[in-house]
């Protein structure tokens, strides 16, 4: 997936709940502030993603 923009991941907190975040970075590795977050989700959504990872991979392969 070399066509993806530079990005990093981190865990953060939103309204007292842990979230996982993927965000765009600049040339120095800093988060791009405006519209930098690509996706963020909590533990329950993460469980659904993991449960369906093969279907997600198939979706990407069929539509890239």
C-alpha angles and dihedrals in degrees: 000000000000091000092075121108117247109283145161137201132228143163117244139163130252121184090341095310128109116246135186114226135193112195140175119252134203126232091281093052096255122138113262102238104208110063090342096138111091096181139341131184143162133244097276094053089044089057091053091048092051092046089055102033094122091054090048091051090049090050091053093047093049095047105038 
